[in-house]
Amino acid sequence: EKQAVVKLEDPLNSFKEISFTSSMYNYRNRPYYGRQAQTTSRNTVERILNIFNLIAAGAIDELRNAVDFTKLCLENTTSCTTGLFLAVLCGNREASRVIFEGSARQYKRFVDEQNAIEEKKRKREEEMNKRLKNTKKDPVKALVNRINNLDIATGDLPGIPSGPDTIRFNLENAEAKLVDEGSKENETVSSIPPEALLLHRSFCPVDVPGVNLIGIKEHLEKRFPGSIAKDAMKSAVYLRPMELAIVKNDIEMLNELIALAESVGTQHSIDTVEIHSGDGSESVGFRDSDDESEYSDDSYEGLATTKMNRTMTVAQLRYTLVSNGSKNNDLGGLDLIELAIAMDNVDIFRSVVSFAKEFALPRRLIGVWKAQVDQENDTDCTDEEKKKRNKATQNIMELGGSCNYSLVHFILKSGAKSLFDAMGAKELDDILIDWLFQEPYKSPKTNAEENSCLKPFYDASAWVSRQIFKANASKEEVAEKLARMSTFDHQMRSSLFYAPVEFVARVASAGAKSILSGISFDVAKSKFLNTTTFNGTTALMVAAANGDEEKVKALLEAGCDRSICTTDERKWGVLHLVIENLAPELDRHVNDDNNKEEWRKVREMIEILLNGANKTDVEEMLRSPSAEHTPLMLAVSKGADEKTASFLIEQTALCAVDSLLHRDKEMNSALHLAVKTELKKEKPDISIIKAFIAHSSSLSSFENARGLTASDISLEKVLAIWEGPDLRHYPRSVYNEVVQGVGRGKIKPPRFSAKRFAKEKDLGRRAVFSLLVSAENGNRATVSFDDVKKDANIAAESARETNEVSELLFVGRNTSSIEDCNFPRLG
């Protein structure tokens, strides 16, 4: 199998040193590795090929002898394959350890070499400063040195960065660094730290045995529609060694790589120091962030020109490997924890989360929890303290990503059955939250670079730790907030929102048990099934809005209430959200067949929701007395096809005689909105207008707030054609179908005259003609002042109503019921 996987008989003899940058930003998304100069030395190519062959053959003893004399942080320029990636692909844990430890030794030699140069430079500067100090005491000697130019030779003059002594010093360092690549007696050094091998992504074909990338793609496409690009994962993907171990389900290799990752990096942050060498080039030195006074920029004057790559801290490396820094665009933007969940392997999940620790906590959920606690204690705080607490909460909730929801939500969304069972049995508490109960959490110190990415996780962990050790929060309470079936996300969506159809019954039962407190199980279950977000959106609304027919049926069977309306300004019901989310855009009329298919899905979902509902629920859903628009009005405004519009007209008319007469705050009826929408189409559908008139003959005589009936609106569009310039924007079909269909051609349109155009327009020709046509059609139902005033008061009262719960925090402030239905995509 190894021979089938790794073909080294005819390798591409082109390698380069992998690039490594200390900037953490470059590792948040798919890293771009700058192209280093290709390694052209024949000896180097032969040695790295030998390393690759030894890894493939599993010759560990020979590999140990070879790694100290070959640069290991090299990649093949074609496949970007490194020695460590090849070892993981072959499943050779011993080889991966040898490669990684060999790379660490090479980097340590480089650091020791640079430190030796720095020590030599420091001693030289001490001698020069001592001599300069003695010279200053003897003005006669200083004058002699100035006359003989000895101060220039020694580089003692201020403002002169280097003299002959400095040049000689640099040359001596350069000569000391020369390594004969052809001699195996000299051990290799590398300026690339070993963690770069863990962060580097290599090319992995999708058909490699033991790596089911096609199956992973199909699973992600099913669970997260639209998150995977159509052309993604066709032939290959770029993976890190840990990602490769996970997709291979190689738990032993994953644990080996985690152990290697924990063995490198510094314990605290290191800041870089820009160092200018004698020839104007730059190098980078080390400086601990906790001791900024130890070195100064001036003390590095004249250091050798090699650029030192600083090592990452242990926390930086963990963040980059498991959290936002590990998102892989080739895998739909999954980070390492999400990839472990998608693979549905409990052992792999335990290993990754144990390694991640604070980076696996749902920060935004912790922020919501903190806001609730802070609100309870508001009476004991001053305004200044409240501002300070709110600022701390904002810092915790900074950034989004997978921190928006608990891991249990992602487990449900991805349909990971094994992890779902383990989570339901509380078998994962030890890795998720137990480490918080061992001792008070101390936030590590951070530098400016880490404040935006690491500090929010530290602050969230520290706050939970204070709740545990100072507020005596129990393990069960913490688990309920962060890792249970009853856990809510930052928009108060329960686990039921994320559950696939096969998990609905179990999640509903588990959720009901979590809120049993002096009430029956049936009451608790109904309460959990109908829990709402800050905007009043239910799990049934979200499932229906996303077109999940099977889940809608399961939720209805479980007992979800279909008549609930949202609490935001729209006051929409489930039918509104179905139409808003599933209906095509109004301007999409290039292919009528596609539009009809999308409206068919809308119609089928509405039929599912109406089927089996009692009369009260049906009336509540179709009439929507608290909303400005009924589902029928929303549908015709979005350009519903004739079948959907007729179906909604018929169902709405069955509720009550006046159901079709509902009007919005501009006093437009459904017929007004239908006429406006149809006139925007290239081919208006007059059958929809006829369907309205057939069910309510008086509907055509109702005026809106502008005093226009539906007929007036249509004729306004017709008259716009006669104005000349707009003629090219309206096809002849508009005149034929609207004027002759609605106006019946009894009044002939006046002949267009360019000379009289301006004058006739000023005389209000359009309004006069509209009145003539309306007079032929009979009586008009005018709008009284009381009607307008009443409608305005209702609209104002609706605008004043706010959801008090949403004011707990910043979450939900700028959200709506529509956004509640749109889950974050992968990545």
Secondary structure, 3 states (H helix, E strand, C coil): CHHHHCCCCCCCCCEEECCCCCCHHHHCCCCCCCCCCEECCHHHHHHHHHHHHHHHHCCHHHHHHHHHHCCCCEEECCCCCCHHHHHHHHCCHHHHHHHHHHHHHHHHHHHHHHHHHHHHHHHHHHHHHHHHHHHHHCHHHHHHHHHCCHHHHCCCCCCCCCCHHHHHHHHHHHHHHCCCCCCCCCCCCCCCCCHHHHHCCEEEECCCCCCCHHHHHHHHHHHCCCCCCCCCCCCEEEECHHHHHHHCCCHHHHHHHHHHHHCCCECCCEEEEEEECCCCCEEEEEEECCCCCCCCHHHHCCCCCCCCCCCCEHHHHHHHHHCHHHCEHHHCCECHHHHHHHHCCHHHHHHHHHHHHHHHCCHHHHHHHHHHHHHHCHHHCCHHHHHHHHHHHHHHCCCCHHHHCCHHHHHHHCCCHHHHHHHHCCCCHHHHCHHHHHCCCCCCCCCCCCCCCCHHHHHHHHHHHHHHHCCCCCHHHHHHHHCCCCCCCCCCCCHHHHCCHHHHHHHHHHHHHHCCCCCCHHHHHHHHHCCCCCCCCCHHHHHHHCCCHHHHHHHHHHCCCCCCCCCCCCCCCHHHHHHHHHCCCCCCCCCHHHHHHHHHHHHHHHHHHHCCCCHHHHHHHHHCCCCCCCHHHHHHHCCCCHHHHHHHHHHHHHHCCCHHHCCCCCCCCHHHHHHHHHHHCCCCCHHHHHHHHHHCHHHHHECCCCCCCHHHHHHHHHHHHHCCHHHHHCCHHHHHHHHHHHCCCCCCCCCCCCCCHHHHHHCCHHHHHHHHHHHHHCCCECCCHHHHHHHHHHHHHHHHCCCHHHHHCCCCCCCCHHHHCCCCCCC
